[in-house]
């Protein structure tokens, strides 16, 4: 275990075996909460202990829809991503032999409800929503976007604008802090845990939390000086800067977190197994070269240039740890 310094923060951190960087205070809090956050809805089974729902054993419980519905996490205006995903959707249709419809969800809650209700079959859920999607909607994540050399991830950043009067994280005390949604890892859960455990600041007591709904709303809110500070996923900010929606000089960085996994891609647990395998095949055979996906996601740091196989049990451990530290329960309604 080696001590390091987090950029733009004077707080000592520790490099743990997994390669994740945790603040000393947060790492201690998580260590006191040993075990695996796992509260799967009673309608699902997990006999192999991989923390995701098993496919039904009875074929009559499988679904084989004539049209597959796909949704990408609503980090920004869904209309931005309809064209971005068009080439992939065509490929998914060709590999599966199914019609595929892009579903422009407006919120994390709507995306979760759609899969739980059986209206959504294949999806990319944001980092923070993956545990809830797995435990309450039967989501089975199997892929993540990575660079050609398998580098991945994004960081939570707390940002402000130049001249805001907020020079360091402690200056947020007594002011507004924009979050995105309560299901978001970087937009709510991680920064809330950080502020509470490392800076001894409680939402509603030491600062006023406001919810913008999406990362782009928070980023634009800071750029337009509507919010004195916001907690966001830097991957979204980088892509917005790449499209010229905002400029880097409109922001000042107050804090940058450890690296988290990015959006998890998967299917609903009761999809006919042969069809589920075809869905996986489509992800891993998609040609990124010259695609709209490449144009959009190559802007990330590290660049996202292919889909890599992952397991929820391994790659979402750090997210489940934060959920547990925050007292988050995967309540299914």
C-alpha positions, 0 to 999 in steps of 0.5 A: 500500500503506497501513499499518493496525492490526489491532483487538486486535493491536499488530502492523502490517499492510498493506492489499494491492490485493485488499482483504485485510489480511495481517500484515507477517510473513505477507505477506512469507512468502507473497511469497517463495512466488510462484505458484499452489498447484495439485496436481490429482489425475491423474484430472482435467483443467484445460485452461482453467487455471481451477484446477478440474476440467473436465467430462468430454468423453465423455457416458458419463462424466457422472453424472445421479443420480435423487437429488441429495445435498447436504451443508453443511460440518460447522462445527457439529452437522449436525442444526442445519442440516437445518431451515435448509437445508430450504427451499433443498433443496425449491427445488433439487428443484423447479428440477432436477426431482430428489429432493434428500437432505440429508446430515448429514456429521460431519467435513470428511474424511467430506464430502471422501471422499463427493464423491470416492467419488461419493456427494455431488453438491452441497455447501458446503465450508468455506473451508480445505477448498475447495482439497482438495475441488477438487484431490482430489474434483473440486469445482467451487465457483461461489457464496458467500453475501454481503450484498445489497451483495456484502460477504462474508467472516469473520475468524479469531479467537483467543479466550479467556475473561475471567480465563483469565490469557491477556491477549495472544497471547504468553501462549498460550506453554506453554498449550493452544490449541484448533484445530478440524481440520487442513483448516480455514482459520480453525480451524488453517491460518491461526492456525498460520501466524500463530503461527509467522511472527508470534509465533515459536511452534511447535505442540508446542514452544511451545504444546500443540495440541488438536483439538476437531473443530468450531468450535462445540466450540472455542467451547463449550470456551472458554465453559465454560473447558475450553480457555484459548484457541481459534482459530475462525471468528468467523462461527460464534461470531456465529451461536451468540451469535444463537441464545443458545447462548453469550454475548459476555461469555463471550469475550475477543478476542486476535487478529482476522485479515484477511477470508477468503472464506466457505463455497464452494458448488458441484457435482461436476465430472462432473455432467451439464452440463445438470444442473449448470446447473440446480443453479447456477440454483437457487442464484441464483434462491432467494428468501431473504425469510423463509427459514430460511437468512435467519434463520440467516445474516443473523446474520453480519457482514456479513449473508449475504443472497444467493448471489453467483457466484464463481471459485475461482481468484480468491476462494481465492488468499489461502487457497492462499497460506496453504496454500503457506506452511504447506507443505500438499500436496493429497494425494489418498488 
